Amino acid sequence: MKLAYSNSLEFSFFSEAKLKFERIISHLEDKQVKQESHGEVEAYIDTEGTELLRCLLQGFLDIKTAEEPRQQVCSNR
């Protein structure tokens, strides 16, 4: 997968992870969340934190893929 915009300064392979992290923080700062039990907040962090980790891994894999040298495919036909 070659990304046409991979050299753009506006693009970050970790954009999705950054947005997810900001959303988690924003959620935790919400007044209503401060009324929730510690268990509810912990469950939220567990669920959303796992998704954040997935986004970070995907960003890493995208960088690795973008930096891999392209190889020509040979066919016996």
N, C-alpha and C positions, 0 to 999 in steps of 0.2 A: 504494500500500500504506500504509494508515494503521495505526500501531501503537497499540493501546489503552493500552499501558504506557509510551509514549514520554516522558511527563512524570514518571514515577516516579524518585525519587532512587536507588532500588535498581538501576535499569537503566542500563547504559552501552552505547552503540552500539559501543564498542570492547571489550566484555567478552570476546568470543572471541579477539581479538588479545592482550589481557592474559593470558588463560589460556595461549595458545600460547607467549607469551614466557616465562612462568613455567615451563612444561614444558621449554622448550629449556634454560633455565638449570639446572633441576633435573637434566636429563639430563647436562649437561656437568659437573655437580658429582659425579656418580656415580663411585665408585671404579673400576668396571670400564671406564668410558669413558676414564679416565686412562691405561689400558693400551693403548688403541687407537693406531694410527698417526695422524700429523698429517693424512694424506690421508683417512683414514676419518672423522675428526672434521670436516674441511673439507667432505666430501661430505654429512655429516649437516646441518651448518649451512647449506649451500647449499640442500638440499631443504627443510628445515624453515623456513629464512629466507624462501624463496619463498612458502611457505604463509602465513607471518606477514605478508608484504607483501600477499597476497591478502586476508587478514582485515582489515588496516588499510584497504585500498581499499574493501572491503565496508562497513565501519563508516562511512567517509566518505560513501559513496553512500546508506546508510540515513539518515544525518543530513540530507543534502541532500533526499532524498525526503520525510522527515517535515516539513521546514520549507517545502517548496514549497506555494504556495497551491493549493487545490483548485479545479479548473475544472469547470463544468457541461458535460456532454456534450449536444450538440444533435443531433437526428435530423431527417431530411427526411420521415419517415413520418407 
